Amino acid sequence: MIDEDILEKADEMIRLFQAELYKLCEKNISPTEVTTTYMVAGVMMKTAIELYSSTMDNDSILGVLDAIKDTVPTISESVQKELSSVTYH
Protein backbone atom coordinates (compact mmCIF):
# COMPACT_ATOMS: atom_id res chain seq x y z
CA MET A 1 0.00 0.00 0.00
CA ILE A 2 1.20 3.50 -0.83
CA ASP A 3 1.94 5.79 2.10
CA GLU A 4 -0.48 8.77 2.07
CA ASP A 5 2.25 11.06 3.42
CA ILE A 6 4.47 10.24 0.44
CA LEU A 7 1.58 10.94 -1.95
CA GLU A 8 0.90 14.30 -0.31
CA LYS A 9 4.57 15.27 -0.54
CA ALA A 10 4.66 14.22 -4.21
CA ASP A 11 1.49 16.23 -4.94
CA GLU A 12 3.02 19.29 -3.27
CA MET A 13 6.24 18.93 -5.28
CA ILE A 14 4.18 18.70 -8.47
CA ARG A 15 2.12 21.79 -7.56
CA LEU A 16 5.26 23.81 -6.79
CA PHE A 17 6.98 22.72 -9.99
CA GLN A 18 3.90 23.52 -12.08
CA ALA A 19 3.63 26.95 -10.45
CA GLU A 20 7.27 27.67 -11.33
CA LEU A 21 6.66 26.45 -14.87
CA TYR A 22 3.61 28.69 -15.27
CA LYS A 23 5.63 31.70 -14.07
CA LEU A 24 8.23 30.98 -16.75
CA CYS A 25 5.47 30.55 -19.35
CA GLU A 26 3.87 33.88 -18.40
CA LYS A 27 7.15 35.64 -19.18
CA ASN A 28 7.04 34.27 -22.73
CA ILE A 29 3.34 34.43 -23.58
CA SER A 30 1.80 37.60 -24.98
CA PRO A 31 -1.81 38.27 -23.95
CA THR A 32 -2.49 39.59 -27.45
CA GLU A 33 -0.61 37.00 -29.55
CA VAL A 34 -2.08 33.51 -29.23
CA THR A 35 0.78 32.09 -31.29
CA THR A 36 3.13 32.69 -28.35
CA THR A 37 0.99 30.27 -26.33
CA TYR A 38 1.39 27.65 -29.06
CA MET A 39 5.14 28.27 -29.20
CA VAL A 40 5.56 27.82 -25.44
CA ALA A 41 3.37 24.69 -25.41
CA GLY A 42 5.25 23.22 -28.37
CA VAL A 43 8.63 23.83 -26.74
CA MET A 44 7.40 22.17 -23.53
CA MET A 45 6.15 19.14 -25.50
CA LYS A 46 9.46 18.90 -27.36
CA THR A 47 11.36 19.15 -24.07
CA ALA A 48 9.17 16.45 -22.51
CA ILE A 49 9.91 14.11 -25.41
CA GLU A 50 13.62 14.86 -25.09
CA LEU A 51 13.50 14.06 -21.38
CA TYR A 52 11.58 10.83 -21.99
CA SER A 53 14.09 9.92 -24.74
CA SER A 54 16.92 10.04 -22.22
CA THR A 55 15.46 7.08 -20.33
CA MET A 56 12.91 5.34 -22.61
CA ASP A 57 12.79 3.71 -26.01
CA ASN A 58 10.48 5.01 -28.74
CA ASP A 59 7.71 2.48 -28.06
CA SER A 60 7.64 3.45 -24.38
CA ILE A 61 7.49 7.14 -25.27
CA LEU A 62 4.62 6.51 -27.68
CA GLY A 63 2.84 4.59 -24.91
CA VAL A 64 3.17 7.59 -22.59
CA LEU A 65 1.84 9.88 -25.33
CA ASP A 66 -1.14 7.56 -25.86
CA ALA A 67 -1.89 7.71 -22.13
CA ILE A 68 -1.58 11.50 -22.17
CA LYS A 69 -3.99 11.68 -25.10
CA ASP A 70 -6.64 10.00 -22.96
CA THR A 71 -6.39 12.78 -20.33
CA VAL A 72 -7.03 15.66 -22.76
CA PRO A 73 -10.84 15.85 -22.28
CA THR A 74 -10.57 15.92 -18.47
CA ILE A 75 -7.79 18.51 -18.43
CA SER A 76 -9.51 20.69 -21.06
CA GLU A 77 -12.77 20.65 -19.09
CA SER A 78 -10.93 21.64 -15.91
CA VAL A 79 -9.15 24.52 -17.64
CA GLN A 80 -12.41 25.75 -19.23
CA LYS A 81 -14.12 25.76 -15.81
CA GLU A 82 -11.20 27.68 -14.34
CA LEU A 83 -11.20 30.22 -17.17
CA SER A 84 -14.96 30.73 -16.96
CA SER A 85 -14.63 31.76 -13.32
CA VAL A 86 -12.02 34.46 -14.07
CA THR A 87 -13.28 38.02 -13.65
CA TYR A 88 -11.85 40.63 -16.01
CA HIS A 89 -11.69 44.27 -14.94
Secondary structure as the mmCIF struct_conf table of DSSP 4:
data_model
#
loop_
_struct_conf.conf_type_id
_struct_conf.id
_struct_conf.beg_label_comp_id
_struct_conf.beg_label_asym_id
_struct_conf.beg_label_seq_id
_struct_conf.end_label_comp_id
_struct_conf.end_label_asym_id
_struct_conf.end_label_seq_id
HELX_RH_AL_P HELX_RH_AL_P1 GLU A 4 ASN A 28
STRN STRN1 SER A 30 SER A 30
TURN_TY1_P TURN_TY1_P1 PRO A 31 THR A 32
STRN STRN2 GLU A 33 GLU A 33
HELX_RH_AL_P HELX_RH_AL_P2 VAL A 34 SER A 53
TURN_TY1_P TURN_TY1_P2 SER A 54 THR A 55
BEND BEND1 MET A 56 MET A 56
HELX_RH_AL_P HELX_RH_AL_P3 ASN A 58 SER A 84
TURN_TY1_P TURN_TY1_P3 SER A 85 SER A 85
HELX_LH_PP_P HELX_LH_PP_P1 VAL A 86 TYR A 88
#
